[in-house]
């Protein structure tokens, strides 16, 4: 193979531009390739055959794909949650709650009412969070640049998944409503979300929200706070577990809960008390029903 003569500067430039020096004509002494030759080669028009060859070469290293337009709702979700995760100092609190009494109560209640009126497990979580937020009003606040806002009303944002994306409409006066009222309103919100009928007055600022992935067999997860909320409860799947209690083993149904908290608004102790209160209501559905 003939030796290729090239100046050190030209060789470095060719390397930076990923050029094959065999394709460059040298104009220096004995055909030496100079920096000017490299620059001229870069600047020259590329022939159609070379373009096709490059495109074929590039496609060889690409997996076949299609460009998908980003729906408006996904852009909104991306913008809000990117801001949330990058600007809100999250911390996470985890607990498990025994739901045997709650499930038994729900089964009996649903057996006595019409099919279209049946209560979901998530309705109990909404009510429990509303009551706990009423008990700890300092958790019913949101952070703003120069001050905090403390809400006089207990409202909860509830995540609803649709084919288009995730919506989190707001349910108002949750602590004042019965489980059946909450259930009825949730059915309306879900239907509106699926049919793209949610309006601006369905999305009001509030301090807390709920995201439930238990129906998808997710054991537990950490939810990202939905601005301007100060906290969000992530609800996992209900599992049959064997636990040790009073020096004996017993089986019970438990759910994993993770409370994501904005540390600017809520400190660890207050967040722990808030989550403990949610667990209390879930484990004592009779108390929840009279609130």
NUNU-514593 format. One line per 10 residues: number of its first residue (from 1); their letters; for each residue x, y, z of C-alpha. Coordinates in steps of 0.001 Angstrom, whole numbers. Example, Ala and Ser with C-alpha at 12.3 -4.5 7.8 and 13.67 -1.06 7.14 Angstrom:
BEGIN
1> AS> 12300 -4500 7800 | 13670 -1060 7140
# end
This chain:
BEGIN
1> XXXXXXXXXX> 0 0 0 | 1302 3437 -962 | 2264 5595 1945 | 124 8685 2460 | 2024 11839 3287 | 127 14324 5457 | 1135 17192 7677 | 439 16813 11437 | -2020 19758 11394 | -3911 18306 8425
11> XXXXXXXXXX> -4008 14891 10076 | -5497 16376 13257 | -8120 18341 11296 | -9068 15232 9292 | -9483 13297 12541 | -11702 15995 14030 | -13893 15990 10904 | -13880 12158 10684 | -12509 12319 7120 | -11018 9392 5232
21> XXXXXXXXXX> -7667 10834 4134 | -7563 8345 1266 | -10267 10443 -420 | -8272 13681 -176 | -5956 14847 -2944 | -2678 16289 -1643 | -1188 19361 -3318 | 1966 19636 -1278 | 5439 18294 -2106 | 5357 14564 -3128
31> XXXXXXXXXX> 1544 14755 -2882 | 1592 15626 790 | -1848 16497 2195 | -1906 19900 3828 | -4382 21737 6025 | -5573 23650 2938 | -6327 20361 1167 | -8462 19175 4071 | -10352 22483 4194 | -10904 22420 414
41> XXXXXXXXXX> -12191 18856 630 | -14638 19815 3358 | -15850 22856 1427 | -16356 21133 -1954 | -19895 20239 -3102 | -20958 16681 -2291 | -22050 14605 -5257 | -25393 12829 -5387 | -23698 9436 -5260 | -21750 10415 -2145
51> XXXXXXXXXX> -24938 11732 -487 | -26780 8486 -1223 | -23823 6487 33 | -23783 8511 3288 | -27554 8157 3763 | -27345 4418 3183 | -24463 4197 5638 | -26360 6203 8278 | -29540 4171 7890 | -27553 998 8431
61> XXXXXXXXXX> -26905 2139 12000 | -30490 3292 12697 | -33514 1308 13892 | -36592 1929 11781 | -38853 4450 13495 | -41599 7011 13044 | -41979 10567 14334 | -44906 10916 16758 | -46454 14317 17430 | -46632 15251 21110
71> XXXXXXXXXX> -50267 15716 22267 | -51017 18981 24056 | -51794 17205 27352 | -48416 15423 27269 | -46633 18746 26736 | -48442 20211 29741 | -47575 17164 31884 | -43930 17294 30776 | -43576 21012 31517 | -45286 20902 34933
81> XXXXXXXXXX> -43534 17796 36230 | -40112 18850 34918 | -40485 22099 36857 | -41744 20157 39879 | -38918 17633 40023 | -36214 20241 39395 | -37498 22994 41706 | -39433 21306 44542 | -37332 19645 47294 | -39170 16327 47532
91> XXXXXXXXXX> -38921 13932 50452 | -40800 10664 50841 | -42632 8999 53727 | -43754 5359 53532 | -46350 3422 55489 | -48525 334 55173 | -52173 203 56170 | -54340 -2794 57057 | -57523 -2700 54993 | -59431 -5794 56142
101> XXXXXXXXXX> -62163 -3774 57901 | -62428 -1292 55042 | -62746 -4038 52409 | -65362 -5860 54479 | -67354 -2665 54940 | -67148 -1842 51221 | -68286 -5343 50247 | -71339 -5102 52519 | -72177 -1582 51319 | -71885 -2467 47625
111> XXXXXXXXXX> -74080 -5515 48192 | -76914 -3256 49337 | -76834 -618 46579 | -77313 -479 42824 | -74463 -1477 40521 | -74036 2045 39132 | -73712 3402 42682 | -70963 1028 43813 | -68126 2537 45833 | -64500 2060 44829
121> XXXXXXXXXX> -61540 1589 47130 | -60149 4877 45824 | -63212 6724 47152 | -62135 5739 50683 | -58605 7020 50059 | -59975 10367 48886 | -62167 10680 51985 | -59331 9612 54319 | -56975 12214 52824 | -59639 14895 53069
131> XXXXXXXXXX> -60313 14177 56747 | -56592 14009 57574 | -56013 17320 55773 | -58806 18848 57850 | -57136 17551 61011 | -53768 19032 59990 | -54559 22407 58368 | -50857 23305 58232 | -50594 20661 55501 | -53327 22458 53590
141> XXXXXXXXXX> -50888 25091 52323 | -48892 25689 49150 | -45587 27475 48600 | -45334 30643 46536 | -42353 32860 45843 | -42943 35496 48528 | -45443 33765 50820 | -47521 30632 51436 | -51248 30216 50815 | -53314 28435 53465
151> XXXXXXXXXX> -56611 27109 52118 | -59783 27429 54180 | -61405 24633 52227 | -60230 21013 51923 | -59822 20105 48245 | -58072 17069 46744 | -56642 16597 43260 | -57359 13102 41922 | -55228 11657 39112 | -57316 10177 36280
161> XXXXXXXXXX> -55590 8254 33494 | -57023 8371 29971 | -55816 7320 26524 | -54733 10914 25877 | -52847 11372 29125 | -53157 12088 32829 | -55611 14626 34225 | -55800 15745 37856 | -59129 17509 38434 | -59946 18915 41863
171> XXXXXXXXXX> -62659 17633 44181 | -63817 20303 46622 | -64931 20117 50282 | -63886 16475 50490 | -63946 16327 54303 | -67577 17463 54308 | -68825 14878 51824 | -69972 11300 52400 | -68264 8363 50701 | -71272 7982 48395
181> XXXXXXXXXX> -71102 11661 47386 | -67392 11344 46656 | -68051 8188 44637 | -70768 9880 42597 | -68618 12945 41847 | -65632 10784 40883 | -67740 8913 38332 | -68689 12251 36757 | -65065 13477 36695 | -63827 10224 35157
191> XXXXXXXXXX> -66478 10384 32454 | -65634 14023 31712 | -61920 13209 31518 | -62473 10343 29072 | -64671 12526 26865 | -62353 15562 27029 | -65073 17582 28762 | -63083 18811 31772 | -63052 22598 32024 | -60920 25189 33816
201> XXXXXXXXXX> -63219 25186 36860 | -62463 21466 37286 | -58795 22318 37929 | -58461 24468 41033 | -55332 25045 43109 | -55167 22756 46134 | -52537 21437 48540 | -52817 17663 48130 | -53532 15043 45486 | -53799 11262 45092
211> XXXXXXXXXX> -52379 8887 42479 | -53513 5258 42632 | -51789 2546 40563 | -52977 -331 42726 | -55350 -1568 40029 | -52306 -2182 37818 | -50679 -4478 40433 | -47975 -1919 41286 | -46750 -2686 44807 | -45549 860 45538
221> XXXXXXXXXX> -44152 3910 43782 | -42983 7484 44380 | -45239 10089 42771 | -43980 13488 41588 | -45744 16403 43274 | -48188 18110 40919 | -47604 21890 41200 | -48760 23860 43084 | -49539 20960 45487 | -47425 20455 48599
231> XXXXXXXXXX> -47953 16701 48756 | -49248 13704 46844 | -50201 10235 48098 | -49095 7302 45932 | -51303 4239 46484 | -50089 756 45589 | -51833 -2591 45248 | -53614 -4315 48130 | -51745 -7509 49007 | -52412 -10435 51314
241> XXXXXXXXXX> -49513 -10479 53781 | -48468 -12456 56826 | -47471 -10200 59717 | -46243 -10695 63265 | -48581 -9201 65830 | -48731 -9833 69604 | -46149 -12637 69332 | -48213 -14514 66738 | -48484 -14640 62975 | -51618 -13565 61165
251> XXXXXXXXXX> -52731 -12877 57617 | -54173 -9518 56559 | -54704 -7306 53538 | -52311 -4368 53412 | -51572 -1512 51050 | -48298 391 50594 | -48569 4173 50745 | -45914 6737 49826 | -46412 10393 50652 | -44278 12743 48513
261> XXXXXXXXXX> -43843 16050 50354 | -42618 19545 49490 | -40066 20242 52235 | -40448 24003 51763 | -44004 23816 53113 | -44116 20688 55282 | -41406 19367 57607 | -40778 15696 58275 | -42616 15492 61613 | -45752 17187 60302
271> XXXXXXXXXX> -45695 15047 57164 | -45372 11891 59293 | -48363 12902 61435 | -50401 13660 58324 | -49649 10245 56805 | -50304 8508 60133 | -53727 10173 60243 | -54537 8950 56742 | -53621 5411 57830 | -55777 5786 60956
281> XXXXXXXXXX> -58866 6599 58912 | -58227 3776 56449 | -57860 1279 59283 | -60935 2601 61081 | -63603 2968 58370 | -66368 3357 60982 | -64736 6618 62125 | -64321 7642 58513 | -68020 7133 57846 | -69190 9497 60569
291> X> -66836 12325 59585
# end
